[in-house]
Amino acid sequence: KAVFERLVVIPPAAAHLPSLVGKGEIATNLFDAGLGITEMLQKVMPLMMMAVSSPKMNVLRKHADISAPFKRAVNDLFTRYCEGEVRAGRLRPVNGRLFANTYLGAIMKYVTTEHVEGDRDPLTTPEFLRELIDLLLRGAQPENS
C-alpha cells in the first residue's frame, strides 16, 4: 500500500494546469500534463492491477470513501483548466468534465492496453497524445465542414 501511494502523485505539469489558463498553447499545456499522467500510470499500472485483484489489498476500494481521491483530484484539475479556457474564449463552450473524462480515459486505456494485452500501441506516447489532443481540439470532421 505504501509503495502504491508513493507512486500515485499528481505530476507537476498536471497539478499546475489550471494556473496555465490563458497562457501558452492549449495543445502544449494538455500535452505536458498528459505526458506526466501517462508516465505516472505506466509506473503504477502493474501495482494497481495486482492491488485490485485482491479484496484485501484493493487500495482503490479503500480510498473510495475519501472526498477527493486521486482520480477525482486529477479529473478536477483538467476540468478546471478546460472550463477556464472556455471562459477565456480560447475554447468553444464544451462540457469541461466530459472533456477531462475523455482525455484522461483515453490515456488510461492507452496505458492499460499495454499491460493487459501486452501490445504496444503503434503510436509512441508523444504521437498518441498529439493525435488525441488534435482530435479533441479540432474534431474528426473534414476541414471544410
N, C-alpha and C positions, 0 to 999 in steps of 0.2 A: 504494500500500500504506500509506504513512504517513497519508494523509488518512483512509482507511478505519479504521485503527487508532486515530486520534484521536477519531473519532466513536463508535466502539464502546466505550463506557464504561458501566459499570453505573450507572444513575441512583441518586441518593442514597436516594430512597424505597424502592427495591428493595434496596439494599445494607444498609439499616437494618432491613429487615423482620423478621429473626429476633430483633432486640432488642425488638420490639413484642409478643412472645408474652405473652398475659395482660393486655395494655393496650389500651384503646380498643375500638372496634367492629371485628370481623374484616372485615366488608364494607368499611369505610372504609380499613383498612390495605391490603387487597387492591386497592381502587380506586386509591389513591395510588401504590402500587408498579406496578400495571398501566398507569396513565396514563404514568408515567415510561418504562416499557418501550415502550409504543406510540409515544410521541413520538420516542424514540431510533430505533426501527425505521423510522418514517416518513422520517427523515433519511438513514438508512443503506441502506434497501432499494434505491434506484436504483443506488447504488455496488456493493452486494453482487451485484445481478443482472448488472452489467457484469463484475464480477470473476469470478464463477463461469462466465461464458460463455467465458472464455479459460483454457486449461490452464496457461499461464504465469503468469497473474495470480490464479489461484484462491486467495485468502487462506484460505478455509475448509479447503481440502485441505492447504495448507501448515501450518495450525495443528492438524490432526487428531492429530498425534503428541504434542502438548503435553498434560501430565497434567490440566490444568484449563482448557480453552479457555473462552471467553466463555459459550457456550451451556450448558456443564455448570455453570459457576460460578453463572449466573443460576438455572438449574434447582435447584441445591443450596440457594440462598437461600430459594426458595419452598417446597421440600421441608422444609427445617428449620423454617420458620415453621409450616407445616401440622402437622408432627409435634409441634411444641411446643404448639400449640393443642389437639391431641388429648390430650397428656399433661396439659395444664391443665384438661381436661374441658370446653373451650369448643367443641370439635367432636367428633362421634361418631367412633369408630375407623374411619379410612379410610386407604388407602394414600397417603401423602404425596407420593411420587414420581409416582404416577398423577394425583393432584390437580394437582400442579405442571405436568406434561406437558399435561394437558387445558387448563388455564388459559392457559399460555404458547402452546400450539399454536393455540388459538382466536384469540389476539391476533395471532400470526404470519399466520394465514390472513386475518384481517380486513385487515391492512396489505398483504399480498401481493396480494390480490384487487384492491385499489385501484390497484396499479402494473401488474399483469399484464393485467387485463381492462379497466382504465380506468374501471370503475364505482365509484362511491362507494356504500357501504352506506347504506341508507335511515336507519339509526340513526347519530347523531353518535357520536363516540368515547366521551364520557361515558355516553350512553344504552346503547351496546353493552356497555361494561364493567359497568354496573349490572345489566343483564339477564343477562349471563354469570355474574356473581357470585351473583345471585339463583338462577339455575339450579343452580349448583354447590353453594350452601349449603342450598337448600331442596328441590331436585329438581324433577321435572316431574309428579309425581303430584298429584292433587287434594288440597286441604287436608284433606278428610275421610277419606283412605285410611289 
